[in-house]
Amino acid sequence: ACRPGSAMSSEDEEPEDDYKLAVVARCDLGMSAGKLAVQVGHAVHSAVVKCPATARKAWEADGSMIVVLQVDDEAGLLHIAAAARGAGLRSGSEHDEGLTEVEDGALTVVWVGPDKADRVNIVTGKLGLFRSKEAEELAKLRRQLQEAEAELGTLRGGAGPSPCLQTAPQSRMLLDVSGLADWQPQRPDVPDLFEQWCWEGDEFVLPKKWEQALAEACEGTALPQAMRPWESASFDREGIFFLTHRSDTGGIAIALPGPGASDGVVGVLGVHPSFRRRGLGRCLLRLCVGRLVQLGRTRIFCAVDADRSPGASKLLTSEGFRPSPAAP
């Protein structure tokens, strides 16, 4: 739900409008992934066919952004359709023929756009990305567990979590280049068929993408500062990274400042199980290291559970990290 970065700097680029097409599906039908894909495909086809040439070309030039969002039921879809009409936006709906999973004539999806993203957001900006009921329940349980752990830490009288994960000392690893004047970070090689993104594009969708990727690639665990980093006043838009394959997020990472002027932390580094052993982890690690060094951070910490993730420990070691008993 974002666009590839440009080689041009922001000063060199002419300001452009973002365009997108939103497809909203209802959750209560329990559509399988295949069924949902078919309904979304019908919606995209209808939207493109009915879109004026000028708007379609602008949308295509902007990367043909498509987001699939969710509402609870038919009433939610009807509300979105009415809101789109009221806002003067192109929109439409799809009804199933009842040949497989749902009843004949069932309203399955509503589409809005393609149009300028800020206009589409007036109608769909507060909706979440489409997720199965199982994924929603799992994410909810993980959030509850994190809240319980945080409350337990407070009851124990702790001073709060440190910038590194509160794990055994041997799980903390450090890359210290403070005394190496000529040291340069290694170039991150984005694996074939993947694209690298930072925090750019539709900011109504990006938080949902991040939270979903945390659940899928990191089992919902991360430093507290990395759970919703965009809410921090010191949020670094260029220090958060996505690697994607088509519309799928393959891996994420974030580089965070430490408490000291020379300290930095790899706050999250996760690769979706379906995309592991393809070089995504190494690429994300190098992106984080490069950003932190660019910001003048020469002591870079990362926490890893060597028992659960021996591959991650080996990766860090191969990139110059060494065990460190001290957290930043």
N, C-alpha and C positions, 0 to 999 in steps of 0.2 A: 504494500500500500504506500509505496514511495517511489521516487524516481532515481535513476543512476546519477551520481555526481558528475559534474562537468569539469573539464580540465581548465576552464576559464575561471578567473577569480570573480568575486561578486562585483568588484569595481568595473570589470570588463563587460559584464553582461547587461543587456537591456532588461528592465523589469518585465516579467511576463506573468500572465494569469495562469493559475493551475486549473486544470480541467479534470473531471472524473465522472464516472458512471457508478451509481449505487444500486445494488440489487438487494432487496430486503426479503428475507424468507421467514416463515413462521415455524416455531419450534414444536408446536403441539401435534403436528402430523407424524412426527417420528420418522421422517424420510431418511432412507439410507444415503450413504455418500454418493452412490451412483444416481439415485433418484434426484437428489439435490443438484448434482452437476447437470443433469438434463434440464431441470427447470431453470437453472441459472443460464444455461446455454440458450434456451428459448428466449429468456428475457433480454440477454445481450443482443441476440439477433434482432428482436423486435425494436429495441432501442436504437440500434445502429441504422436499421432500415428507415425508421421514422425520423431520424435526426437530419436537420438541414445540412447541406454540404459544408457550409462555413464552420458551423460548430463541430461537425464530425472531423474535419481536417485539423481544427485547433486541438481537439482531444487527441487525435492520433499523433500530432506533432509533439504533444506533451507527454507521450508515453502510453496512451490508452489505459489510464488507470481505471481499474475496476475494484470495488470493495463489496464484499458480501456480508450483510449485516443481519440482525435478527430481531424479531418481536415475538411475543408469547403466542399470539393466536390470530384468527381472522380479523377480529376487531382491531388489533394493532396494525394490520396491513391496510385496512380501510381507513384508519386514521392517517397513516402516512400518505396514502393516495389523495385524500381530501386536502391535507396540508400542502402537498405538491401542487395541486390545482390552484389552491388559494394563493400560492407564491408565484404562480405563473410559470411553473417549471414543466417541461415535457416529462410525462410519466405514463405508465401503463401497467397492466397486470397480466398474469398468466394463470390459466385454469387447466387442471389436469383432465385427461380423457378417461381416467379411471380404469386403465387396462392392467395396472400392476398393483401399486401399493396403496393408493388413496382413492376416495370415491370420485365418481364421474362429476366433473364440474367444480371440484374443490379449488378454491383460491389458494395458490401456493406461494407466489412471489409478486412483489411490486417493484418496478424499476423507476429510477429517477435520473434524468440526464440523457446523454452526456451534457454537461454544462460547467460553468465556472464553479470551482470547488466551494468557494465561500457561499454561493447561492444554494448548492446542494446541501451544504452543512446546516443551513437554516432548518431544513426538514429532517435530515438524517444524522446530524452531528452528534446527538446524544445517545445513539444506538451503539451497541457493542457488536464486535465481530461475531459471525455465526460460529457457535460451538455446540457440540453434542451435549446432551444432558449429563452423560457420564463425565465428560471433561469439566463441565461446570461444577459438578459435585466434588470431583477430585481437587479442583482449584480451591473450592470453598474449604474443604477439610485441611488443605495445606496452610491456608491463611489462618485458620483457627489454631492449628498447631503452632505456627510462628507466634501468634498473639499469646498463647499459653506459655510458650518458652520465655517470651519477653517479660510477662508478668511474673513468672517464677524467678527470673533473674532479679527483678525489682524486690521481691519478697526476701530474697537472700541477701539483700543489702549491697548488691554489686553496683559499681559505678557506671554500668552500661557497657555495651559491647565496644571493643577496640576496633580500629579500622581494619584489622585482620580478623579472620574467623577465630572464634574462641575454641581452638582445638589444641591438641598436644603440641609442645614446642617443636617436635621433629617434623610437624606438618607444615610449618612456616618455612618458606623458601625465599631467598633474597638474591636479587641481581644488583650488585654494587659496582657501579662504574665511576664513582666519585673521584678516584685517583687516576683515571685513564683519560688523558687529555685528548688523544686521537681516536677514542672509541666512537664508533658509529653504529646505530641499530641496524640489524639486518633487514633487508627489503622484504616486505610481506608479499608473497606470491598468491594471488587469488586463484584457487583451483579452477580448472576448465569447467565451463557451463554454470559458473556461479558469478554473482555480482556482489560488490561491496557497497554498503550504504552507511551513512551517518544519520543524524537526526534531521531529516529534511523531508519535505512532502506534507502530507495531510496530518496535522497535529491532533486531529480528533481521533485518528485511527492508530497512530504510532504508539500511544500508551497501551492500547489493547494488544498490539503486536508484541510489545515488550513483555507484558504480563503473560501472554500465551506462550511465548518462547521460554520464559523462565520456568513455566510449568512443564513444558515438554522436553527442554534440553537440560534443565538444571534441577529437575524434580522439585521445583518450587522453592529451592533454598538459595539464599544470597545474603550478602551483607545488608544490614538495614538500610544503609545509604543507597544501595543499588536496587531496592525494590521499586521505588518510584522516584528515580533521580531527577526527573524534570521538575519536581516540586521544590527542589533546593535552589536558593538564590545564586549559588555558585555552580549551577549545572553547566557542564561543558558539552555543548552540542557536537563538538568534533571529537569527543572522547568516548562516544558510544557507537558500537559497531554492529551491523547486521551483515551476514552472508546469506544470500538467497538464491534459490534455484527456481526460476519462474515465479510462482506466487508463494512458494514454500520457504519458510525461514529455516536454514540449515544450521546456523550457529549465531551466537551473540556474545558480546564482551563489552566491558566498560572499564575505563581507566579513571581512577579516583585520586584526588590529592590526599596525601597523608598529613598528619598534624605538623610535621616539621617542614621547613622550606625545601628540603632536598628529598623528602619522602613521597613515594607514590604507591598506589595499591591497585593490583588487578582485582577489581571487586567482583566481577562475574566473568567466567569463561565457560561456555557450555555449547555442546554440539548435539543436535538431535540424533537419537540412535540410528535413524535411517541414513544418516550422512557421515557417520564416523569412519575413520581410517581413509580419509580422502584428502587430508592436509588442511582441513578447516581450522582445527585447533591451533596448529602452528601459525597459520596466517593471522588468526585473531590475537594470539599472544604477541606477535610482532607488531600488530597495529597498536595494541595497548602500550607496549614498550616504546614504540616510536613516538606516540603522542605524549607520554609522560616525559621522555627525554626532551622533546620539543619545548615542554613547559618548564624545563630546568630541574626535573626530578631525577636524581642520580642514584637513589636507593629505592629499588622497586621490590615490593613484597607481594607474595602470592601464597595463599593457603591451599593445601591439598591433602586429602586423605589417602595416603599411600596404599593402605590396605584395600580400600574400595576402588581406587582409581590408580593402579600402578602405571598405566599408560600415561596419565597426566604427570605423574612424578618423573617419569623418564623424559617426557617432553620438556619440562622445565629444566631438568639437568642438562639436556642437550642444547638448550638455549642459554646456558651460562648461569642459571640459578643454582644456589647452594643452600643447604639447610641452615636455618638461622634460629637461635633460641630467643631472639628479641623481636618483638613486634614494634612497628613504628609508633 
